[in-house]
Amino acid sequence: MENTAIIALGSNIGNRYDTMTLAIKRLTSTADIKLVNTSSIYETDPVGYEAQDLFLNMVIEVKTALDAFALLDRCLKIELELGRKREIRWGPRTIDLDILTYNQENINHAKLVVPHPRMLERAFVLAPLLEMKPEIKFLGTDKPLEAFLDELPDREGVRLWKRINGEDVFEHIES
């Protein structure tokens, strides 16, 4: 398993936590994808289309034998299996799986763009990514990830919901 990918997960329909957990289990249920690391889970205000429920968001790191396009196909298949419907751009969804990075590759294809083209504009992606991989750099710059997050107006709409503890078990954060 020579490839490393970071995948963002989001859900705001139904039992958001259970859906995200099931998506991770399905993604890693075969020998060609192994879960390496996860962020905590954040509850976030919707961005773009705002007339919808709050989201749960997180990022995971996986090792995979799949190429980027096969990984994308797997993610899209899991979205469909878990009831994802694409009716409103940035609208409600049972689950969203977005490949943020794939190795250190730049992919610009009609089907897949990596690094994800809008991830540096989304606090709901940067907050969990910063927690999980604070050293990661983008766009050939030495600008720290935290600086990108600090510049975003929607960073206040991202709140820690479940913290991952040292044994990779989620612990609920009381608000």
C-alpha positions in Angstrom: 0.0 0.0 0.0 2.2 2.7 -1.3 -0.3 5.6 -1.7 -1.4 8.0 1.0 -4.7 9.9 0.8 -6.5 12.4 3.0 -10.3 12.2 2.8 -12.8 14.7 4.2 -16.1 13.4 5.5 -19.3 15.4 6.1 -22.9 14.5 7.0 -26.0 16.5 8.0 -28.9 14.1 7.3 -30.1 11.4 9.7 -27.7 10.0 12.3 -24.7 11.9 11.2 -22.2 10.2 13.5 -23.3 6.7 12.6 -23.3 7.5 8.9 -19.7 8.8 9.0 -18.6 5.8 11.1 -20.3 3.4 8.6 -18.7 5.2 5.7 -15.2 4.7 7.2 -15.9 1.1 7.9 -17.1 0.5 4.3 -14.1 2.4 2.9 -11.6 0.4 4.9 -13.5 -3.0 4.7 -11.2 -4.4 2.0 -7.5 -5.0 2.1 -6.7 -2.3 -0.4 -7.5 0.6 2.0 -6.2 0.9 5.5 -7.1 3.6 8.0 -4.0 5.3 9.3 -5.3 8.4 11.2 -8.4 10.3 12.0 -9.2 13.8 13.3 -11.8 14.6 15.9 -15.3 15.3 14.7 -16.5 18.9 14.3 -20.0 20.3 14.2 -20.1 23.0 11.6 -22.5 25.6 10.2 -23.5 25.0 6.6 -21.6 26.9 3.9 -23.0 28.1 0.6 -26.5 26.8 0.9 -27.3 27.8 4.5 -31.0 26.7 4.8 -30.1 23.2 6.2 -29.1 21.4 9.3 -25.6 21.5 11.0 -22.9 19.2 9.6 -20.5 16.8 11.3 -17.1 17.0 9.6 -13.8 15.2 10.0 -10.8 14.1 8.0 -9.1 10.7 7.8 -5.8 9.5 6.4 -5.6 6.2 4.6 -3.0 4.1 2.9 -4.2 2.5 -0.3 -3.1 0.2 -3.1 -5.8 2.0 -5.3 -4.9 4.7 -7.8 -6.6 8.1 -7.2 -9.4 7.4 -9.7 -10.2 4.0 -8.2 -10.3 5.6 -4.8 -12.7 8.2 -6.0 -14.9 5.5 -7.5 -14.9 3.7 -4.2 -15.9 7.0 -2.4 -18.7 7.7 -4.8 -20.0 4.1 -4.5 -20.1 4.4 -0.7 -21.9 7.8 -1.0 -24.6 6.2 -3.2 -24.9 3.1 -0.9 -25.5 5.4 2.1 -28.2 7.4 0.3 -26.4 10.4 -1.0 -28.5 12.5 -3.4 -27.0 15.4 -5.4 -30.0 17.7 -5.7 -28.8 21.1 -4.4 -25.2 22.3 -4.8 -23.7 22.4 -1.3 -27.0 21.1 0.0 -27.9 18.5 2.6 -26.3 15.1 2.3 -26.3 11.8 4.2 -22.5 11.6 3.5 -19.9 13.4 1.5 -16.4 11.8 0.9 -13.9 14.2 -0.8 -10.3 13.3 -1.6 -8.3 16.2 -0.3 -4.8 14.9 -1.1 -3.4 11.9 -2.8 0.3 11.4 -2.1 1.9 14.8 -3.1 0.3 14.6 -6.6 -1.4 17.4 -8.5 -4.2 15.9 -10.5 -6.3 18.1 -12.8 -8.9 16.0 -14.5 -12.5 16.5 -15.4 -13.4 13.8 -12.9 -10.9 14.6 -10.1 -8.9 17.6 -8.9 -6.3 17.1 -6.2 -5.4 18.8 -4.0 -9.1 19.6 -3.5 -9.6 23.0 -5.2 -11.6 24.6 -2.3 -10.2 23.0 0.8 -8.1 26.0 1.7 -11.3 28.1 1.7 -13.3 25.9 4.1 -12.8 26.1 7.8 -14.8 22.8 8.2 -12.0 21.1 6.3 -9.0 23.0 7.6 -9.8 22.7 11.3 -9.8 18.9 11.4 -6.9 18.8 8.9 -4.9 21.1 11.1 -5.5 18.9 14.1 -4.5 15.7 12.3 -1.7 17.0 10.1 -0.5 20.4 11.4 2.8 20.2 9.4 1.1 19.8 6.0 2.0 22.5 3.4 0.1 23.5 0.2 0.6 25.4 -3.0 4.4 25.4 -2.9 4.3 27.8 0.0 5.7 27.7 3.5 2.6 29.3 4.8 1.3 27.3 7.8 -2.1 25.6 7.6 -3.1 27.6 10.7 -2.6 30.9 8.8 -5.0 29.8 6.1 -7.6 28.9 8.7 -7.1 32.2 10.5 -8.0 34.1 7.3 -11.4 32.4 6.9 -14.5 34.3 8.0 -16.4 31.0 8.7 -13.9 29.6 11.2 -16.3 30.5 14.1 -18.9 28.2 12.6 -16.6 25.1 13.4 -16.9 23.6 16.9 -15.3 20.5 18.3 -18.1 17.9 18.7 -16.2 14.6 19.5 -12.6 14.5 20.4 -10.5 11.5 19.5 -8.6 10.2 22.5 -5.3 8.4 22.6 -6.8 5.0 21.9 -8.6 6.2 18.7 -11.9 6.2 20.4 -14.3 9.1 20.2 -15.2 10.9 23.4 -18.2 13.3 23.3 -17.6 17.0 24.0 -20.4 18.5 26.1 -21.4 22.0 24.9 
